[in-house]
């Protein structure tokens, strides 16, 4: 198949080669962060071992920000360090004193626990779906159709991606399955049509723009619909048990709709302004896409087979939640892809990005869990409760929302965030005289989706887009911070007044 002449500059550099030339200070920074925090005395009420663990966690996050090594390597080093030092950083003296307690065996089990996390494997499954789209040519075909129809302007492609996620969101309670497993495998074929290559300066031609719009949009749709994010359902259950409050699907949607619709309209445009694509418009590529589609001819047997498998997986994700786990559905589809020779086992083992992301996210899930098991999260919530006493209810609500939102930097899973922090934050709210608990509880729940934008590990699809090669670490952290502020500001300035008005 003919292609557009590539821009000069040669083949894209591999991530490994890029990391090999990283400045020395990027390697020193994580170590310095660990030592700086570790040598400071722990805050009042926090155990020494929990403070040491927090120091290592911060070091890993700094490492992920500067990337002196690939993310998977940084995560592996982090959990290995905790495992080796487990007697001092993972377990309290009381745990160590229990008869027969073997800290090293227990620490190893903790270190490997992330590899049994279902979301980790669902993320891996998303990479395998993308591989199937690539190997069969189906992704190329769909991408060409999108470009032919909406490719005259890059901005309209951004809106096409946003609309696709929005249409799927109400029926797909896993944003990893929806965005990572359905949207990403298709749109990853778009950049190459414009000679925008991963891990290469040409990534900014269009690929970086498309990928960021996709992850930002799915974070908003995850907050807009109760059934668009599994932790939303967990959250309302915890609210019901803890605060004896309940929310309906329509009540949830009505409360977030003004903020959500506005953000979905603005995301492609804001990204276009602050992270602009180099290719903005032109008739040449859509015309070329039309000719390429003509050359491809009709659907092949392998394309049809993959389309059927993806449709089956999508139907299971939408309607099979009560009968089959989303990860199980993905693994079934991947197994059938192998059996029906849509992809080969060699194709899977050669997919470095998938295995790197698997290692990176699995180790980070374990590290984030360690913050909870050492008692750091509980201490943090109690510290907030003490310092919020005496504050006016409206001010307290806003402060607690901000802490809950940006506290997500400590978590590699929205589910973990909900489980560890939501009940405690609800309890804090009940101690504040005059607090509108209905408004407060619903506000906490509605931020669960949008907080997924802040970091490369904040929500299920994040590692997929981060691992695409189109969003460098520095860009991802910067954009995550900017959009995190935009999202929470929109919620506070528009969402809270609206929710107060509708009662």
PyMOL commands that set and color helices and strands:
alter all, ss='L'
color gray80, all
select helices_A, chain A and resi 15-20+24-38+48-66+71-84+86-89+93-96+103-116+118-136+138-150+154-169+175-187+190-193+201-205+207-224+226-228+230-243+249-274+283-296+301-319+326-339+345-349+352-373+376-388+393-410+414-430+437-453+462-466+473-502
alter helices_A, ss='H'
color red, helices_A
deselect
rebuild
show_as cartoon
